[in-house]
Protein backbone atom coordinates (compact mmCIF):
# COMPACT_ATOMS: atom_id res chain seq x y z
CA UNK A 1 0.00 0.00 0.00
CA UNK A 2 1.35 3.40 -0.95
CA UNK A 3 1.27 6.29 1.50
CA UNK A 4 1.12 8.83 -1.32
CA UNK A 5 -2.22 10.46 -1.96
CA UNK A 6 -2.14 12.30 -5.28
CA UNK A 7 -4.82 14.93 -5.52
CA UNK A 8 -5.42 15.10 -1.76
CA UNK A 9 -4.70 18.72 -0.76
CA UNK A 10 -4.75 17.77 2.94
CA UNK A 11 -2.13 15.02 2.65
CA UNK A 12 0.59 15.68 5.22
CA UNK A 13 -1.34 18.45 6.98
CA UNK A 14 -2.23 17.62 10.57
CA UNK A 15 -5.46 18.68 12.19
CA UNK A 16 -3.42 20.60 14.76
CA UNK A 17 -1.64 22.55 12.01
CA UNK A 18 -4.95 23.36 10.30
CA UNK A 19 -6.50 24.57 13.54
CA UNK A 20 -3.43 26.57 14.57
CA UNK A 21 -3.32 28.35 11.20
CA UNK A 22 -7.06 29.07 11.24
CA UNK A 23 -6.85 30.53 14.75
CA UNK A 24 -3.85 32.64 13.73
CA UNK A 25 -5.68 33.94 10.65
CA UNK A 26 -9.18 34.42 12.06
CA UNK A 27 -8.92 34.36 15.85
CA UNK A 28 -11.23 32.30 18.06
CA UNK A 29 -14.18 34.71 17.87
CA UNK A 30 -14.31 34.74 14.07
CA UNK A 31 -13.59 31.02 13.84
CA UNK A 32 -16.50 30.40 16.22
CA UNK A 33 -18.72 32.57 14.05
CA UNK A 34 -17.71 30.72 10.88
CA UNK A 35 -18.00 27.27 12.46
CA UNK A 36 -20.49 27.44 15.31
CA UNK A 37 -19.28 24.79 17.71
CA UNK A 38 -18.97 25.19 21.47
CA UNK A 39 -15.25 24.39 21.66
CA UNK A 40 -14.57 27.49 19.50
CA UNK A 41 -16.98 29.78 21.32
CA UNK A 42 -16.76 28.79 24.98
CA UNK A 43 -13.30 28.96 26.64
CA UNK A 44 -11.51 27.83 23.45
CA UNK A 45 -8.12 26.14 23.36
CA UNK A 46 -6.22 24.14 20.78
CA UNK A 47 -6.14 21.09 23.07
CA UNK A 48 -9.88 20.96 23.80
CA UNK A 49 -10.77 21.74 20.19
CA UNK A 50 -8.51 18.97 18.87
CA UNK A 51 -10.06 16.48 21.28
CA UNK A 52 -13.54 17.36 20.02
CA UNK A 53 -12.60 17.50 16.34
CA UNK A 54 -10.84 14.14 16.42
CA UNK A 55 -14.01 12.38 17.55
CA UNK A 56 -16.58 14.47 15.64
CA UNK A 57 -16.38 13.90 11.91
CA UNK A 58 -18.90 16.57 10.80
CA UNK A 59 -17.04 19.29 12.73
CA UNK A 60 -13.65 18.14 11.46
CA UNK A 61 -14.96 18.27 7.88
CA UNK A 62 -16.07 21.89 8.40
CA UNK A 63 -12.58 22.79 9.67
CA UNK A 64 -10.98 21.03 6.69
CA UNK A 65 -13.28 22.84 4.25
CA UNK A 66 -12.53 26.24 5.80
CA UNK A 67 -8.81 25.48 5.75
CA UNK A 68 -8.95 24.55 2.05
CA UNK A 69 -11.01 27.65 1.24
CA UNK A 70 -8.44 29.83 3.03
CA UNK A 71 -5.56 28.17 1.18
CA UNK A 72 -7.28 28.64 -2.20
CA UNK A 73 -8.17 32.25 -1.53
C-alpha positions as CSV (number, residue, x, y, z in Angstrom):
1,X,0.0,0.0,0.0
2,X,1.4,3.4,-0.9
3,X,1.3,6.3,1.5
4,X,1.1,8.8,-1.3
5,X,-2.2,10.5,-2.0
6,X,-2.1,12.3,-5.3
7,X,-4.8,14.9,-5.5
8,X,-5.4,15.1,-1.8
9,X,-4.7,18.7,-0.8
10,X,-4.7,17.8,2.9
11,X,-2.1,15.0,2.7
12,X,0.6,15.7,5.2
13,X,-1.3,18.5,7.0
14,X,-2.2,17.6,10.6
15,X,-5.5,18.7,12.2
16,X,-3.4,20.6,14.8
17,X,-1.6,22.5,12.0
18,X,-4.9,23.4,10.3
19,X,-6.5,24.6,13.5
20,X,-3.4,26.6,14.6
21,X,-3.3,28.3,11.2
22,X,-7.1,29.1,11.2
23,X,-6.9,30.5,14.8
24,X,-3.8,32.6,13.7
25,X,-5.7,33.9,10.7
26,X,-9.2,34.4,12.1
27,X,-8.9,34.4,15.9
28,X,-11.2,32.3,18.1
29,X,-14.2,34.7,17.9
30,X,-14.3,34.7,14.1
31,X,-13.6,31.0,13.8
32,X,-16.5,30.4,16.2
33,X,-18.7,32.6,14.1
34,X,-17.7,30.7,10.9
35,X,-18.0,27.3,12.5
36,X,-20.5,27.4,15.3
37,X,-19.3,24.8,17.7
38,X,-19.0,25.2,21.5
39,X,-15.2,24.4,21.7
40,X,-14.6,27.5,19.5
41,X,-17.0,29.8,21.3
42,X,-16.8,28.8,25.0
43,X,-13.3,29.0,26.6
44,X,-11.5,27.8,23.5
45,X,-8.1,26.1,23.4
46,X,-6.2,24.1,20.8
47,X,-6.1,21.1,23.1
48,X,-9.9,21.0,23.8
49,X,-10.8,21.7,20.2
50,X,-8.5,19.0,18.9
51,X,-10.1,16.5,21.3
52,X,-13.5,17.4,20.0
53,X,-12.6,17.5,16.3
54,X,-10.8,14.1,16.4
55,X,-14.0,12.4,17.5
56,X,-16.6,14.5,15.6
57,X,-16.4,13.9,11.9
58,X,-18.9,16.6,10.8
59,X,-17.0,19.3,12.7
60,X,-13.7,18.1,11.5
61,X,-15.0,18.3,7.9
62,X,-16.1,21.9,8.4
63,X,-12.6,22.8,9.7
64,X,-11.0,21.0,6.7
65,X,-13.3,22.8,4.2
66,X,-12.5,26.2,5.8
67,X,-8.8,25.5,5.7
68,X,-8.9,24.5,2.0
69,X,-11.0,27.7,1.2
70,X,-8.4,29.8,3.0
71,X,-5.6,28.2,1.2
72,X,-7.3,28.6,-2.2
73,X,-8.2,32.3,-1.5
